[in-house]
């Protein structure tokens, strides 16, 4: 599960696999959202432990390791090619270069080139993150000085997005205008028509996904009943909710749930 907390966490927190929320006094797993509150004693494998130790235990038991979780994320998140992923896994396991050449059929020269490329990519990533951080701080300062509203701010991309491209470059103003255009002006969620343009589809689908309760499992009939109250062609909406990564379902289609 990709969640907003993961994206907003520091590099150090991501490497540990958990973040600490001071206001709630909780340690939260960045991979599944499981939390452990300070002041409580937890039991795992007949052992009693405090919250911090409990979340480390949880990560090892439920996710194997943070590295395994991160390396198996989709390429759109890691930026690693299949070859780079294989080599990174081998480097992580401490496999000698000679063994790597046998395992993957790469030449020694290829391995050296890829190792160099990964090192340079890491350097670039540090500079890139620094630039973006400074840019965001500069934008915040500029908005405070000139008193601008947030209409031109880009909205967050939902974590289940299956293909991240310019269709997700949506401003708050675009979202507001699209919702006014496609939904009836009443309290109950009612769609006038389903949009044809990709960007507007994303906005409309995100709004509809909000009609479902996070973490709740729905039967297909329950999903249909909710969508029918929103739009007559509920089958199309249901299909797009899955296709665009707003919802997931089991292979037998017996259970549906909203991606968090």
C-alpha positions in Angstrom: 0.0 0.0 0.0 1.3 3.4 -1.0 0.1 6.0 1.4 0.5 9.7 1.9 2.5 9.3 5.1 5.2 7.5 3.1 5.6 10.3 0.6 5.8 12.9 3.3 8.3 11.1 5.4 12.0 11.9 5.6 14.6 9.6 3.9 15.7 8.4 7.3 12.2 7.4 8.3 11.7 5.6 5.0 14.9 3.6 5.5 13.7 2.6 9.0 10.2 1.8 7.6 8.4 3.8 10.3 7.7 7.3 11.4 7.0 8.8 14.8 4.0 11.1 15.2 4.6 13.3 18.2 1.1 14.7 18.4 -0.3 11.2 18.7 2.7 9.6 20.4 2.6 6.7 17.9 5.1 4.8 15.8 3.5 4.2 12.4 4.5 1.6 9.8 5.0 3.3 6.5 4.3 0.2 4.6 0.9 -0.8 6.0 -0.2 1.9 8.5 0.0 -0.3 11.6 0.6 1.8 14.6 2.1 1.3 18.1 1.3 3.8 20.8 3.8 4.8 23.5 2.9 3.9 27.0 1.5 0.5 26.0 3.1 -2.9 26.1 2.8 -5.2 23.1 3.3 -8.9 22.8 5.0 -10.7 19.9 6.2 -14.3 19.8 5.7 -14.6 23.6 7.8 -11.5 24.2 6.6 -8.3 25.8 8.0 -5.0 24.4 7.5 -1.3 24.2 6.1 0.5 21.2 9.4 1.3 19.4 10.7 -2.2 19.7 7.2 -3.6 18.7 7.1 -1.7 15.4 10.6 -2.9 14.5 9.4 -6.4 15.2 6.3 -5.9 13.2 8.3 -4.7 10.1 10.5 -7.8 10.2 7.6 -10.2 10.7 5.1 -8.6 8.3 7.3 -7.1 5.6 10.6 -9.0 5.7 12.7 -5.9 5.5 12.4 -2.3 4.4 14.7 -3.0 1.5 12.6 -5.8 0.2 9.5 -3.6 0.3 11.1 -0.6 -1.4 13.0 -2.6 -4.1 9.7 -4.3 -5.1 7.8 -1.0 -5.5 6.7 -0.1 -9.0 9.4 1.4 -11.3 7.4 4.7 -11.4 8.4 5.1 -7.8 11.9 3.7 -7.7 13.1 4.8 -11.1 15.1 1.6 -11.4 15.2 -0.5 -14.6 14.8 -4.3 -14.3 18.6 -4.7 -14.7 19.4 -2.1 -12.1 16.9 -3.7 -9.7 18.5 -7.1 -10.1 22.0 -5.7 -9.5 20.9 -3.6 -6.5 19.5 -6.7 -4.9 22.7 -8.6 -5.6 24.8 -5.7 -4.2 22.5 -5.5 -1.1 23.1 -9.3 -0.5 26.8 -8.8 -0.8 27.2 -11.2 -3.7 30.6 -10.8 -5.3 30.8 -9.4 -8.9 32.0 -12.7 -10.3 28.9 -14.5 -9.0 26.7 -11.7 -10.3 28.0 -12.2 -13.8 27.1 -15.9 -13.6 23.7 -15.2 -12.1 22.5 -12.5 -14.5 24.7 -13.1 -17.5 26.3 -9.6 -17.3 29.9 -8.9 -18.1 32.2 -7.5 -15.4 32.3 -4.2 -17.4 28.5 -3.9 -17.4 28.4 -4.4 -13.6 31.0 -1.7 -13.1 29.1 0.7 -15.4 25.8 0.0 -13.6 27.5 0.5 -10.2 28.9 3.8 -11.3 25.4 4.8 -12.7 23.7 4.0 -9.4 26.3 6.0 -7.5 25.8 9.0 -9.8 22.0 8.7 -9.6 22.2 8.8 -5.8 24.2 12.1 -6.0 21.7 13.6 -8.4 18.8 12.5 -6.2 20.3 14.5 -3.2 20.7 17.6 -5.3 17.2 17.2 -6.8 15.6 16.8 -3.4 17.5 19.9 -2.1 16.4 22.0 -5.1 12.7 20.9 -4.7 12.7 21.6 -1.0 14.2 25.1 -1.5 11.7 25.7 -4.3 8.7 24.7 -2.1 10.0 27.0 0.7 10.4 29.8 -1.8 6.9 29.3 -3.1 5.5 29.4 0.4 7.3 32.6 1.2 6.2 34.2 -2.0 2.5 33.3 -1.4 2.7 34.8 2.1 4.3 38.0 0.8 1.8 38.6 -2.0 -1.2 37.2 -0.3 -2.0 34.8 -3.2 -4.7 32.1 -2.7 -4.0 28.4 -3.3 -5.9 28.0 -6.6 -2.8 27.4 -8.6 -1.4 24.8 -6.2 -1.2 21.3 -7.6 -3.3 18.7 -5.7 -1.9 15.5 -4.4 -1.8 12.5 -6.7 -3.6 9.6 -5.1 -1.3 6.8 -4.0 -2.8 4.1 -6.1 -2.3 6.0 -9.4 -1.5 3.4 -12.1 0.2 5.7 -14.6 1.5 9.1 -13.5 1.6 11.6 -16.3 0.3 15.1 -17.2 -3.3 14.0 -16.5 -2.4 14.4 -12.8 -1.1 18.0 -13.2 -4.3 19.3 -11.6 -4.6 22.6 -9.8 -7.1 23.3 -7.0 -8.9 25.7 -9.3 -9.3 23.1 -12.0 -10.6 20.6 -9.5 -13.2 23.1 -8.2 -14.4 24.0 -11.7 -14.6 20.4 -12.8 -16.7 19.4 -9.8 -19.1 22.3 -10.3 -19.5 21.3 -14.0 -20.0 17.6 -13.6 -21.9 17.2 -10.3 -25.3 18.5 -9.4 -25.2 21.3 -6.8 -26.7 19.4 -3.9 -25.6 17.6 -0.8 -26.1 14.1 -2.2 -23.3 13.1 -4.7 -24.9 13.0 -8.1 -23.0 13.0 -11.4 -24.5 14.8 -14.4 -22.4 13.0 -17.0 -19.1 11.2 -17.1 -16.2 13.3 -18.6 -14.3 12.3 -21.7 -11.1 14.2 -20.9 -8.5 12.2 -18.9 -7.7 15.0 -16.4 -11.4 15.5 -15.6 -11.9 11.8 -15.2 -9.3 11.7 -12.5 -11.0 14.6 -10.6 -14.4 13.0 -10.9 -13.2 9.6 -9.9 -11.4 10.9 -6.9 -14.6 12.6 -5.7 -16.6 9.4 -6.2 -14.0 7.3 -4.4 -14.7 9.5 -1.3 -18.1 7.9 -1.1 -16.5 4.7 0.2 -15.2 4.2 3.7 -11.5 3.6 3.9 -10.4 0.0 5.0 -14.0 -1.3 4.7 -14.5 -4.3 2.4 -17.5 -4.1 0.1 -19.3 -6.8 -1.9 -19.8 -6.1 -5.7 -23.5 -5.5 -5.0 -22.7 -3.0 -2.3 -20.4 -1.1 -4.7 -23.0 -1.2 -7.4 -25.7 0.2 -5.0 -23.5 3.1 -4.0 -22.5 3.9 -7.6 -26.1 3.6 -8.9 -27.0 6.5 -6.5 -24.3 8.6 -8.1 -24.5 7.7 -11.8 -26.7 5.5 -14.0 -23.8 3.8 -15.8 -22.4 2.4 -12.6 -20.5 -0.3 -14.4 -18.3 2.2 -16.3 -17.6 4.1 -13.1 -16.7 0.9 -11.3 -14.4 -0.1 -14.1 -12.6 3.2 -14.1 -12.2 3.3 -10.3 -10.3 0.0 -10.6 -8.4 1.0 -13.8 -7.2 4.3 -12.3 -6.2 2.8 -9.0 -8.8 4.3 -6.8 -10.1 0.9 -5.8 -8.9 -2.6 -5.6 -10.7 -5.9 -5.7 -10.0 -9.6 -5.2 -9.5 -11.8 -8.2 -12.9 -13.4 -7.8 -14.5 -9.9 -7.6 -16.1 -10.8 -4.3 -14.6 -7.9 -2.3 -13.8 -4.3 -3.2 -12.1 -1.6 -1.2 -10.7 1.9 -1.6 -7.0 2.3 -1.9 -5.7 4.6 0.9 
